[in-house]
Amino acid sequence: MDRIIRAYSRLIESNLDRPELVKSLIRFGLEVGKVWVDHFNRNGIPPSLRYLNSICFQFILEPLRHPENSGFVNLLAPAEILHSMDIYPMFIEAYSSFVSGFYCEDIFIDRAESRGLSGTLCSYHKTFLGSLEYSVLPRLKFAVTSSILCDGNSNTFKYISKSYKIPYYIVDVPYEYSEEAVRYVTSQLREMISMIESATGRRFDIDRLREVIRTENETRGYQRLCIERLKDHSMPNTLTFEMYKLFVTHPEMGRKETLEFFKLLSEDVLKYPDGGYRIFWVHILPYYLYPVQKHLNFNDEFKLIGSDLNFDYLEDLDEKRPLEAIARKLILNVNNGDFRRKIENIKRLVTDLRIDGVIHFCQWGCRQSFGGVMLLKRELEKLNIPFLIIDGDGVDRRNSPEGQINTRLSAFLEMLTGRGKR
């Protein structure tokens, strides 16, 4: 399979002067991937994760199939509003990950840098913008992002808007929670809705948004149930599946497919008794790194229990006042504001889930991941939780020293076995 994908990558690279063909090749490759995960790649994979595999291909394909009814979003955009208007979100970080899965990320990153984009910009953004520069991305109707977590979002989405001549909106989220801050963000959401209505010709319906919020709240209930059950169970997992959960915990939250996934997951967790050393991941998951795959993918000795980005907001939303509820959700996200929010959330999770060791991945170009890592290390030391820092890149293979990562990860896991279970 790897050889087939690499041959497909060469086919894409050799036709970059024909953007419409490359656009079709990328979509065709994803369509084939969807068929593969639906009908063939099933051995030993729990039903919930097979379903997750399928719907994530569906989610990335929807805006490619229907660009006339889609918009660009990032991880922390208020996508519930799009779902209420039956608009498909293109999750740009996920698009870059799928491109990396085609072994094409270096081509698009080099293109972005050749056009003047900084070499220190996040590689997820460079891969996406390089695809845009090669004109292999469809022209969607609009772009929406927020100021949370990533300081590159605003410039990236302005770049998308300027290049494709489409409207964009950046939701400015205050660091501190207050009723005034909720009113401020709510007023922006209303402006954003007006922009989307103008761009798409679709009308916003507050009752339809309430339906989406009800689905989200039901989903959150199952998500919290999964966390509760993970305290005494540890089901199989991989870096890729944990990364795919970013779809369902963020831009696709509020959809029926997401609800179905968490229902299935809550049932699957109970099938697997606790066992092995429980590992918790912080920040982006470098799904392609073989040393990490070798130690954590479907490993009975070292179990990947979860990653912090998938647990950054777990509360129900007030369906009676849905726009205000979304505003509160944005402001109170643990990745917004002081880094201590994130630290306290991780401390709660590693304690509740009886985690044996924490791995923090410092993603190339992500100032947030580098800036707070020593603060987190100090707090976990107080809890006597072993902590490993890995430097690398979630997308660009050229920035991840596999040999060094393998040595450090092997030593860390050996140290865990020497300590014994918590």
Secondary structure as UniProt FT lines:
FT   HELIX           2..13
FT   TURN            14..17
FT   HELIX           19..39
FT   TURN            43..44
FT   HELIX           47..65
FT   HELIX           67..69
FT   STRAND          70..73
FT   TURN            75..76
FT   HELIX           80..84
FT   TURN            85..86
FT   STRAND          88..91
FT   HELIX           92..101
FT   TURN            102..103
FT   HELIX           105..114
FT   TURN            115..116
FT   TURN            119..120
FT   HELIX           123..133
FT   TURN            134..135
FT   STRAND          143..146
FT   TURN            151..152
FT   HELIX           153..164
FT   STRAND          168..171
FT   HELIX           179..200
FT   HELIX           206..230
FT   TURN            231..232
FT   HELIX           239..249
FT   TURN            250..254
FT   HELIX           256..269
FT   TURN            270..271
FT   STRAND          277..282
FT   TURN            287..288
FT   HELIX           290..296
FT   TURN            297..298
FT   STRAND          302..307
FT   HELIX           308..311
FT   TURN            319..320
FT   HELIX           322..332
FT   TURN            334..335
FT   HELIX           339..352
FT   TURN            353..354
FT   STRAND          357..363
FT   TURN            364..365
FT   HELIX           367..371
FT   HELIX           373..382
FT   TURN            383..384
FT   STRAND          387..392
FT   HELIX           397..399
FT   HELIX           402..419
//
